[in-house]
């Protein structure tokens, strides 16, 4: 059965403290503020109000 995730979390440590930022070579990146794990964001990351957006 598929589970709906209301708040996105880190795939590695399951923290909900995530940062969304833009990197020129890689594009959009979601990074965990606790462990530093980063990945390409999914739709759930882009539509979340709980993620900090860093604009530079």
C-alpha positions in Angstrom: 0.0 0.0 0.0 1.3 3.5 -0.9 1.9 5.9 2.0 1.2 9.6 1.6 3.9 11.8 3.1 2.6 15.2 4.3 6.0 16.5 5.4 9.0 15.6 3.3 11.9 14.1 5.1 15.6 13.2 4.6 16.0 9.8 2.9 19.1 9.1 5.1 18.3 10.3 8.6 14.6 11.1 8.3 15.0 14.7 9.6 12.3 17.1 8.3 14.8 20.1 8.5 15.5 20.4 4.7 16.9 23.3 2.6 16.1 23.8 -1.1 18.7 25.7 -3.1 19.9 26.2 -6.6 23.4 25.2 -7.8 24.5 26.2 -11.3 26.0 22.9 -12.4 23.4 20.7 -10.7 20.2 22.8 -10.7 17.8 22.5 -7.8 19.0 20.5 -4.8 17.4 19.5 -1.5 19.8 19.2 1.4 19.3 18.0 4.9 20.4 20.6 7.5 21.2 17.8 10.0 23.3 15.2 8.1 24.1 17.1 4.9 22.6 14.4 2.6 21.5 16.1 -0.7 19.5 15.0 -3.7 17.4 16.2 -6.6 14.0 17.4 -5.3 10.8 15.6 -6.0 7.4 17.2 -6.4 6.7 16.7 -2.7 9.7 18.9 -1.9 8.7 21.7 -4.2 5.2 22.0 -2.9 6.1 21.9 0.8 5.8 24.9 3.1 8.2 23.3 5.6 11.3 23.6 3.5 13.6 26.6 3.7 14.3 28.2 0.4 17.8 29.8 0.0 17.9 32.4 -2.8 21.3 33.8 -3.8 
